[in-house]
Amino acid sequence: MVEGDGNVVRGDHTIADNVSTVNDDYAAHTLRANTGSIGVSMACMAGAVESPFNAGKFPMTETQWNRAIEVIAHLADFYHIPVTDKTILSHAEVQTNLGIQQRGKWDVARLPLDPKTVGAKACGNKMRERVKELL
């Protein structure tokens, strides 16, 4: 999890815990999309509203966004994960990109640090472009 100041806090589970989720000892992160997945979270946007957009009490910071991109790039490099819209994506993209029904998660479909980037695809593309730049 990436905090607002860019500090990274590791979770209770290892990445290896998500190789298989049949034993129920894994890091649940995205509905029906945890097996073989790595979740990178940002501690932000509590109380946020997608439309009309309100970033909430703790908006995503630029430092936080940049650090999350660095973490994702490191993981993609280390685990040889290709950067595509089906392998590196936000919650907001899961339903459309993977065809897995979700429960209304819209993160990340708005970027408080870049109000012109709107929508899951636009935010996801921006994330993937930045990740590719770091690889």
C-alpha positions as CSV (number, residue, x, y, z in Angstrom):
1,M,0.0,0.0,0.0
2,V,1.3,3.4,-0.9
3,E,0.6,6.2,1.5
4,G,0.1,9.8,0.6
5,D,3.7,10.7,1.3
6,G,4.9,7.9,-0.9
7,N,5.8,5.5,1.9
8,V,5.2,1.9,1.0
9,V,3.7,-0.4,3.5
10,R,3.8,-4.1,2.8
11,G,0.8,-6.3,3.4
12,D,0.4,-9.3,5.6
13,H,0.6,-11.7,2.7
14,T,3.4,-12.5,0.3
15,I,2.9,-12.4,-3.4
16,A,3.4,-16.2,-3.4
17,D,0.2,-16.5,-1.3
18,N,-1.8,-15.5,-4.4
19,V,-0.3,-18.2,-6.7
20,S,-3.3,-20.3,-5.5
21,T,-6.3,-19.1,-3.5
22,V,-7.9,-22.5,-2.8
23,N,-6.6,-22.6,0.7
24,D,-8.2,-19.2,1.6
25,D,-4.8,-17.9,2.8
26,Y,-4.3,-15.1,0.3
27,A,-4.5,-11.4,-0.2
28,A,-8.0,-10.7,-1.3
29,H,-8.0,-7.6,-3.4
30,T,-10.3,-7.8,-6.4
31,L,-13.4,-9.9,-6.7
32,R,-12.7,-13.2,-8.5
33,A,-9.4,-11.9,-9.8
34,N,-6.9,-12.7,-7.0
35,T,-5.4,-16.0,-8.2
36,G,-2.0,-15.2,-9.7
37,S,-2.4,-11.5,-9.1
38,I,-0.5,-8.8,-7.2
39,G,-2.5,-5.9,-5.7
40,V,-0.9,-2.5,-5.3
41,S,-3.1,-0.2,-3.2
42,M,-3.0,3.5,-2.5
43,A,-4.3,4.8,0.8
44,C,-6.4,7.6,-0.5
45,M,-9.8,8.8,-1.7
46,A,-11.8,8.0,1.5
47,G,-15.3,9.4,0.9
48,A,-14.6,10.2,-2.7
49,V,-17.4,10.4,-5.2
50,E,-17.0,9.6,-8.9
51,S,-19.7,11.9,-10.3
52,P,-19.9,14.7,-9.7
53,F,-16.2,14.2,-8.8
54,N,-15.1,14.8,-5.3
55,A,-11.7,13.5,-4.3
56,G,-12.8,13.1,-0.7
57,K,-11.0,14.0,2.5
58,F,-7.7,12.3,1.5
59,P,-7.2,12.8,-2.3
60,M,-4.5,10.9,-4.1
61,T,-1.3,12.8,-4.1
62,E,1.1,13.2,-7.0
63,T,3.9,11.7,-4.8
64,Q,1.6,8.7,-4.1
65,W,0.7,8.2,-7.7
66,N,4.3,8.4,-8.8
67,R,5.5,6.0,-6.1
68,A,2.7,3.5,-7.0
69,I,3.9,3.7,-10.7
70,E,7.4,2.9,-9.5
71,V,6.2,0.0,-7.4
72,I,4.2,-1.4,-10.4
73,A,7.1,-1.0,-12.7
74,H,9.4,-2.8,-10.3
75,L,7.0,-5.7,-9.9
76,A,6.4,-5.9,-13.7
77,D,10.1,-6.1,-14.3
78,F,10.9,-8.5,-11.5
79,Y,8.0,-10.9,-12.3
80,H,8.3,-10.4,-16.1
81,I,4.7,-9.1,-16.3
82,P,3.9,-7.6,-19.7
83,V,2.4,-4.2,-19.6
84,T,-1.1,-4.6,-21.1
85,D,-4.6,-3.6,-20.2
86,K,-5.3,-7.2,-19.1
87,T,-2.2,-7.6,-16.9
88,I,-1.7,-4.2,-15.3
89,L,-5.0,-2.5,-14.6
90,S,-7.1,-0.7,-12.0
91,H,-10.2,-1.9,-10.2
92,A,-12.2,0.3,-12.6
93,E,-10.9,-1.7,-15.6
94,V,-11.5,-5.2,-14.3
95,Q,-15.0,-5.6,-15.5
96,T,-14.5,-4.2,-19.0
97,N,-11.0,-5.6,-19.6
98,L,-11.3,-9.0,-17.9
99,G,-15.0,-9.6,-18.1
100,I,-15.3,-10.2,-14.4
101,Q,-18.4,-8.6,-12.8
102,Q,-17.4,-6.2,-10.0
103,R,-19.3,-4.4,-7.4
104,G,-19.1,-0.8,-8.6
105,K,-15.4,-0.1,-8.0
106,W,-14.5,3.0,-9.9
107,D,-10.9,3.4,-8.7
108,V,-9.0,4.6,-10.5
109,A,-11.3,6.4,-13.0
110,R,-10.5,10.0,-11.8
111,L,-7.1,11.5,-11.0
112,P,-7.2,14.5,-8.6
113,L,-3.7,15.4,-9.7
114,D,-4.8,15.4,-13.4
115,P,-8.4,16.5,-13.7
116,K,-8.3,16.2,-17.6
117,T,-7.7,12.5,-17.3
118,V,-11.2,11.0,-16.9
119,G,-12.5,7.5,-17.1
120,A,-11.1,4.1,-16.3
121,K,-9.5,3.5,-19.7
122,A,-7.8,7.0,-19.7
123,C,-6.5,6.6,-16.2
124,G,-5.4,3.0,-16.9
125,N,-3.6,4.0,-20.1
126,K,-1.9,6.8,-18.3
127,M,-0.7,4.4,-15.6
128,R,0.6,1.9,-18.1
129,E,2.3,4.5,-20.2
130,R,4.2,5.7,-17.1
131,V,5.1,2.1,-16.1
132,K,6.5,1.5,-19.6
133,E,8.6,4.6,-19.3
134,L,10.3,3.2,-16.2
135,L,11.0,-0.2,-17.7
